[in-house]
């Protein structure tokens, strides 16, 4: 009986450890509002969107564009926006936190 209890405890501990080690899908992904002033601004965004692992379109307007950016691409994204003179504002700092809050 003791070996069975020990085995169950090991399995339970393993499952808890594995579930904690798995990163959440959108942890630290951010959504930025990009202010489009010219066709060249739009072209910069369109080129970024070709990198589907790092960028995702959320909303597209005539003068504003919302884009989700992966954690690994945020520094590059902000550098490109600054270099091109494109104004941006963070509207969601952590997408996963928002998902978690809405799931409660």
Secondary structure, 3 states (H helix, E strand, C coil): CHHHHHHHHHHHHHHHHHHHHCCCCCCCCEEEEEECCCHHHHHHHHHHHCCCCCEEEEEECCCEEEEEECHHHHHHHHHHHHHHCCEEEEEECCHHHHHHHHHC
